[in-house]
Amino acid sequence: MIIKIPCKRHVISIFMIIIIIVVLVLSSQITKAYSVENKTPFDNSHFIEVDGISLHYRIDKARTDQSLGKILMVHGMGGSTYCWRENTGPLSENGFTVITVDLPAFGFSDRQPGLDHTAKNRADWLWGLLDYLDSELFNDNTPWILVGHSMGAKPIAEMTFNRNEDVEALVFVAGAVFNSPPNLFGNLIEQTPFNHLFEFAIRNIIHQPFAINRALKSAYGREVSEEELSKYLEPLEIEGTARAWIDLVRSSSDELDNLDQLETNILLIWGADDSWVSVDDARKLDDQLLNSNLEIIADNHHMPMVTASEEVNNLIISFLLDSRN
């Protein structure tokens, strides 16, 4: 008896048909809503265009007579400026001017299709923002302190590779520098009609409340409040977000392999129970860096800047002040 083994092309076709059926069945029970008004999200919100890309950022100015420095805080995957809600106030109260920013495809920044979301491109966009602030608002060319959470670690590392002299220090909070973008479907994600299918699935399944709530529970290590959930869902409802996430998967950068070239002082902050970026990665990163200090916070997961905010704020402030002595 001869057994015919289906070719790879047929297997992929069958698999995609199954996905289509599942998506259609699930979507019949899901309400789609994905447009919001263009508005100023927060009292301290601002917008700037860098290389034709609109960036949303927020400013928390130092609340002391003497400014101790300028901090840029960059969120992780699925995040926004909201992720730093427990940190900007205490840091500004201690003399730091804090800038939080939404990367393109996240928060209230640009959703234009076709962007390459590489860490190098993100670094260029962020330097564009900081250069504008230094020249037009702050009149201050002192180096910046760069803080990146999870996915936000790669861009601030690239910012430092590009302009080390303009960076005073780095802080990685659960920094995802060793991961590479998933390539489960190869070039299919860029081809019609599969790209439309993936966009449909992202919008109607991945970006729905039940999925986001589950992801947040894992990242926070606890149940999230209705307000917290709504703050993550609101940006996902902006038209074009699902399409932008396809570009994100298509163009995200591979793991960083030149970390030993980072010569600046670096603080690593990790949750001991982080299941998203493990403590093993933290120790590996600490071994590869020249001037780093690893702080592991017990009973915390992937969002220690929220769930252990007081400890994280104290660690950052002490690290910055001590590194100047």
C-alpha positions in Angstrom: 0.0 0.0 0.0 1.3 3.4 -0.9 0.8 6.3 1.5 0.8 9.7 0.1 2.4 12.4 2.3 0.9 15.8 1.7 3.5 18.4 0.5 4.3 21.4 2.7 2.2 23.7 0.6 -0.9 21.5 1.1 -0.3 21.3 4.8 0.0 25.1 5.1 -3.2 25.5 3.0 -5.1 23.0 5.2 -3.8 24.8 8.3 -4.8 28.2 7.1 -8.3 27.0 6.2 -8.7 25.7 9.8 -7.5 29.0 11.1 -10.1 30.8 8.9 -12.9 28.6 10.2 -11.9 29.1 13.8 -11.6 32.9 13.4 -14.9 33.2 11.7 -16.6 31.1 14.4 -15.1 33.1 17.2 -15.6 36.5 15.5 -19.3 35.8 15.2 -19.4 36.1 19.0 -17.1 39.2 19.3 -18.2 42.8 18.9 -15.7 44.8 16.8 -15.0 48.4 17.7 -11.8 49.9 16.6 -12.0 53.7 16.2 -11.6 56.4 18.7 -11.5 60.2 18.4 -8.2 62.0 17.9 -7.8 63.6 21.3 -5.3 64.6 23.9 -5.2 61.5 26.2 -3.6 63.1 29.3 -3.2 66.6 30.7 0.5 66.5 30.0 0.3 64.9 26.6 2.1 66.3 23.6 2.6 65.3 20.0 5.5 65.7 17.6 6.3 64.6 14.1 9.6 62.9 13.6 10.5 61.7 10.1 6.9 62.0 9.1 5.8 59.9 12.1 3.6 61.3 14.9 4.8 60.5 18.4 2.8 60.9 21.5 4.8 61.8 24.6 4.3 63.2 28.1 6.4 65.6 30.2 6.7 65.5 34.0 9.1 68.4 34.9 11.3 68.3 37.9 9.5 69.6 41.0 12.6 70.8 42.8 14.6 74.0 42.5 17.5 72.1 41.0 17.1 69.6 38.2 19.1 66.4 38.6 18.8 65.2 35.1 16.5 64.1 32.2 15.0 60.7 31.9 13.4 59.0 28.9 11.1 56.0 29.7 10.2 53.6 26.9 7.5 51.0 27.4 7.3 47.3 26.3 5.2 45.2 24.0 1.5 46.3 24.2 2.3 49.1 26.6 2.3 52.9 26.5 3.1 55.9 28.7 0.5 54.5 31.1 3.0 51.7 32.1 5.1 54.3 34.0 2.2 55.8 36.0 3.8 54.9 39.4 7.2 56.2 38.5 7.0 59.6 36.8 5.7 61.4 39.9 8.3 60.2 42.4 11.1 60.7 40.0 10.1 64.3 39.2 9.6 65.0 42.9 13.2 63.9 43.4 14.5 66.4 40.8 14.4 64.5 37.5 12.5 65.7 34.4 10.8 62.6 33.0 9.7 62.0 29.4 7.5 59.0 28.6 6.7 58.2 25.0 4.5 55.8 23.0 6.4 53.9 20.3 4.7 53.8 16.8 1.9 51.2 16.7 1.4 51.7 20.5 -0.4 54.1 22.8 -1.4 57.2 20.9 1.5 57.3 18.4 1.3 56.7 14.7 -0.3 53.7 13.0 0.8 54.4 9.5 1.3 51.1 7.5 4.6 50.0 6.2 6.9 51.2 9.0 10.0 49.2 9.8 9.9 48.8 13.6 13.5 47.9 14.0 15.3 48.9 17.2 17.6 51.1 15.1 14.7 53.0 13.5 13.1 53.4 16.9 16.3 54.8 18.2 16.4 57.4 15.4 12.8 58.4 16.1 13.5 58.7 19.8 16.6 60.8 19.3 14.5 63.0 17.0 12.2 63.6 19.9 14.9 64.2 22.5 16.8 66.6 20.2 13.7 68.6 19.7 13.1 68.8 23.5 16.7 69.8 24.2 16.8 72.6 21.6 13.3 74.0 21.7 12.0 73.4 25.2 14.8 72.6 27.7 17.8 74.5 26.1 19.9 71.7 27.7 22.4 69.5 26.0 23.4 67.4 29.1 23.3 63.6 28.5 20.0 61.6 28.9 19.2 58.8 31.3 17.4 56.1 29.2 15.0 53.6 30.8 13.5 50.7 28.8 11.0 48.0 29.9 10.9 44.6 28.1 10.7 45.4 24.3 11.8 49.0 25.1 15.3 47.8 26.0 16.6 47.3 22.5 15.8 50.8 21.3 17.6 52.5 24.2 20.6 50.2 23.7 20.6 51.2 20.0 20.3 54.9 21.1 23.5 54.4 23.1 25.4 52.6 20.3 24.6 55.6 18.1 25.4 58.4 20.5 27.1 57.1 23.6 28.3 60.6 24.5 24.7 61.8 24.9 23.7 59.0 27.3 24.5 59.2 31.0 23.1 55.8 32.1 20.8 53.0 31.1 18.1 51.2 33.1 16.7 47.9 31.8 13.5 46.8 33.5 13.0 43.2 32.5 14.8 44.1 29.3 14.1 41.8 26.4 17.4 41.9 24.4 17.9 38.3 23.6 14.5 37.5 21.9 14.0 37.5 18.1 10.6 38.1 16.4 8.4 35.1 15.8 8.5 33.7 12.2 5.7 31.1 12.5 4.3 31.7 9.0 7.3 33.0 7.0 6.5 35.4 4.2 2.8 34.5 4.4 2.2 37.4 6.8 3.0 39.8 4.0 1.0 38.2 1.3 -2.7 38.8 0.4 -5.1 37.4 1.5 -3.1 36.0 4.5 -2.1 39.5 5.8 -5.8 40.4 5.9 -6.5 37.2 7.8 -3.8 37.9 10.4 -5.0 41.5 10.8 -8.6 40.2 11.3 -7.3 37.7 13.9 -5.3 40.3 15.8 -8.2 42.8 15.9 -10.9 40.3 16.8 -9.1 37.9 19.1 -5.7 39.0 20.3 -6.9 42.6 21.0 -10.1 41.6 22.7 -10.6 42.1 26.5 -10.5 38.4 27.4 -7.1 38.0 25.7 -5.6 41.3 27.0 -6.8 40.6 30.5 -5.2 37.2 30.5 -1.9 38.6 29.2 -1.9 41.4 31.8 -2.6 38.9 34.7 0.4 37.0 33.6 2.6 40.1 33.3 1.5 41.7 36.6 1.3 38.5 38.6 -2.1 39.5 39.9 -5.6 40.4 38.7 -5.8 43.8 37.0 -8.4 46.4 37.8 -11.1 47.5 35.4 -9.4 50.8 35.0 -6.0 49.2 34.3 -7.6 46.9 31.6 -9.4 49.9 30.0 -6.2 51.9 29.8 -4.6 49.0 27.8 -7.6 48.4 25.6 -8.2 52.0 24.6 -5.2 52.4 22.4 -5.9 49.0 20.8 -9.2 50.3 19.5 -7.5 53.0 17.4 -8.0 52.3 13.7 -5.0 50.7 12.0 -3.5 49.1 15.2 -3.9 45.5 13.9 -2.3 46.4 10.6 0.6 48.1 12.4 1.1 45.1 14.6 1.6 43.0 11.4 4.4 45.4 10.4 5.8 45.1 13.9 6.1 41.3 13.6 7.5 41.6 10.1 10.3 44.1 10.9 11.2 43.7 14.6 14.9 43.3 15.3 16.7 40.1 16.3 18.5 39.7 19.6 21.4 42.1 20.4 24.8 40.5 20.0 27.1 43.5 20.8 26.1 44.2 24.3 29.7 44.2 25.5 30.1 47.5 23.6 27.8 49.3 26.0 30.3 51.2 28.2 27.9 53.3 30.2 26.7 52.4 33.7 23.6 50.1 33.5 21.1 49.1 36.1 19.1 45.9 35.6 15.8 45.5 37.5 14.0 42.2 37.3 11.1 40.4 39.0 12.2 37.1 40.5 9.1 35.4 39.1 9.1 37.0 35.6 7.7 34.4 33.1 8.0 36.7 30.1 11.7 37.6 30.3 13.3 35.2 32.8 15.8 35.9 35.5 18.2 33.6 33.6 18.2 36.2 30.8 18.9 38.9 33.5 22.0 37.0 34.7 23.1 36.4 31.1 22.8 40.1 30.4 24.6 41.0 33.5 27.5 38.7 32.5 27.8 40.3 29.1 27.7 43.9 30.1 30.8 45.8 31.2 29.4 48.1 33.9 26.1 46.6 35.2 24.3 46.1 38.5 21.5 43.5 38.7 18.7 43.9 41.2 16.1 41.1 41.5 12.9 41.9 43.3 11.3 39.0 45.1 7.6 38.0 44.5 7.4 40.1 41.4 6.7 39.3 37.8 7.1 41.3 34.5 5.9 44.7 35.7 7.9 45.5 38.8 7.8 49.3 38.0 4.1 49.0 38.9 3.8 46.1 41.4 7.0 47.2 43.3 7.0 50.8 42.3 8.5 52.2 45.5 11.4 49.8 45.4 12.0 50.4 41.7 11.9 54.2 42.1 14.4 54.0 45.0 16.7 51.7 43.0 16.7 54.1 40.1 17.3 57.2 42.1 20.0 55.6 44.2 21.7 54.2 41.1 21.8 57.5 39.4 23.0 59.5 42.4 25.7 56.9 43.3 27.0 56.7 39.8 27.8 60.4 39.9 30.0 60.1 43.0 
